[in-house]
Amino acid sequence: MSQESARRQPLEPASAEAVRAYAARTRADADQLAGALEDIAANGLPAVEDCTPWEELREAHLARLTAQRPAVA
């Protein structure tokens, strides 16, 4: 056993599960991005008419974040 692993402190079960869930979400996001890039490599970029402007995407995302945030009095 190396000295580095001897110094590690185990996580609480709930914390370990949260880290695993974050890793799974991150892996899923990376897989989705890789799929999109592979599609672009195979088929080229989509037509401009078929794309959503980034400003619209930003506004939609900000609206989702606002809806999730509790109201402040």
C-alpha positions as CSV (number, residue, x, y, z in Angstrom):
1,M,0.0,0.0,0.0
2,S,1.5,3.4,-1.0
3,Q,1.8,6.2,1.5
4,E,-0.7,8.3,-0.5
5,S,-3.5,5.8,-0.2
6,A,-2.7,5.3,3.5
7,R,-3.4,9.1,4.0
8,R,-6.8,9.0,2.3
9,Q,-9.8,9.4,4.5
10,P,-12.9,7.5,3.4
11,L,-16.1,9.4,2.6
12,E,-19.4,9.1,4.4
13,P,-21.7,6.8,2.4
14,A,-24.0,9.7,1.4
15,S,-21.0,11.8,0.3
16,A,-19.6,8.9,-1.7
17,E,-22.9,8.4,-3.4
18,A,-23.2,12.1,-4.3
19,V,-19.7,11.9,-5.8
20,R,-20.7,8.9,-7.9
21,A,-23.9,10.6,-9.0
22,Y,-21.9,13.7,-10.1
23,A,-19.4,11.5,-12.0
24,A,-22.3,9.7,-13.8
25,R,-23.9,13.1,-14.8
26,T,-20.5,14.4,-16.0
27,R,-19.9,11.1,-18.0
28,A,-23.3,11.4,-19.5
29,D,-22.7,15.0,-20.5
30,A,-19.3,14.1,-22.0
31,D,-20.9,11.3,-24.0
32,Q,-23.6,13.6,-25.3
33,L,-21.0,16.1,-26.4
34,A,-18.8,13.4,-28.0
35,G,-21.9,12.2,-29.9
36,A,-22.6,15.7,-31.2
37,L,-19.0,16.2,-32.3
38,E,-18.9,12.8,-34.0
39,D,-22.1,13.7,-35.9
40,I,-20.5,17.0,-37.0
41,A,-17.4,15.1,-38.1
42,A,-19.4,12.6,-40.1
43,N,-22.1,15.0,-41.6
44,G,-20.6,18.5,-41.4
45,L,-22.1,21.5,-39.6
46,P,-25.9,21.9,-39.7
47,A,-27.5,24.6,-41.8
48,V,-27.7,28.0,-40.2
49,E,-31.5,27.9,-40.6
50,D,-31.7,24.8,-38.5
51,C,-29.7,26.3,-35.6
52,T,-30.9,28.2,-32.5
53,P,-29.0,31.5,-31.9
54,W,-26.9,31.4,-28.7
55,E,-28.8,34.4,-27.3
56,E,-32.0,32.4,-27.3
57,L,-30.3,29.5,-25.7
58,R,-28.9,31.7,-23.0
59,E,-32.2,33.4,-22.3
60,A,-34.0,30.0,-22.0
61,H,-31.3,28.8,-19.7
62,L,-31.5,31.9,-17.5
63,A,-35.3,31.5,-17.4
64,R,-34.9,27.9,-16.2
65,L,-32.4,29.0,-13.5
66,T,-34.8,31.8,-12.4
67,A,-37.7,29.4,-12.1
68,Q,-35.6,27.0,-9.9
69,R,-34.5,29.8,-7.6
70,P,-36.7,30.4,-4.6
71,A,-38.3,33.8,-4.5
72,V,-36.7,36.4,-2.3
73,A,-39.0,38.7,-0.3
